[in-house]
Amino acid sequence: MSQKGLFITGTDTNVGKTHTGVVLAKSLTSKGIKVIPRKPIESGCRPDNDQLIPSDATALKLASSYDGLLSDVCPYRFNEATSPRRAAQLSQQTITTQQLADACTFETDDGFLLVEGAGGFYSPLSEDGLNSDLAKSLGLPVLLIAQDVLGAINQVLLSAEAIKNSGLELRAVILNQVKNYEMPEFISNMEDLYPLLDCPIYTQPHQEIIGDCDMPEDLIALLTM
């Protein structure tokens, strides 16, 4: 795929993928870069009258000032808060990786394609694939998000190896502070991961409001190169 963009994945669910995507989308939009947000499938959507509202996709759409439809950003939505594949099965629907990839492609290569997966890199995403399969289909570089807690090193290294084995480029790792607490001074996941990875590592402070922080300019440049 020749489209310029990025695939955001995580070591787990609820590690800050959407928060990071919103921060990046806002930063790029403020620089005049057209952002094309995609979260092709989302579970745990909120019912509103006769439709389901995908909160992650909605946040990405707003942050990108995207003038397309929300159904373009997220065409496949499910109410149950479980893996998208399981949620689709519970709704008697069959969603394939190709359908999700098609939802992320379009006629023009004008703009920056920002795709967020669901859960971790090996989490079930469609009837016939994982997040990794969608990432491989799109061929975009990957941004890996991990919660900055004790145990993150193992999770990051396993995910980084999986990304590498998928033939994809791991562009950077962000250690995100999901909860408002201070790590013990003697723990530094960033320092310990530095000699073990061949990509840049960044930390991201806790924020109560999604997307309410700035992204370093060098990281923005790295992610959009």
GIRA-V556846 format. One record per helix or strand. SS is the DSSP state (2 for helix, 1 for strand). FROM is the first residue (numbers start at 1). LEN is the number of residues. If there is no record, write none. Layout:
# GIRA-V556846
SS,FROM,LEN + SS,FROM,LEN
This chain:
# GIRA-V556846
1,5,6 + 2,17,14 + 1,35,4 + 1,41,2 + 1,46,3 + 1,51,3 + 2,55,9 + 2,70,4 + 1,76,2 + 2,84,7 + 2,97,7 + 1,112,9 + 1,124,3 + 1,129,2 + 2,131,8 + 1,142,6 + 2,152,14 + 1,170,7 + 2,189,6 + 1,200,5 + 2,217,8
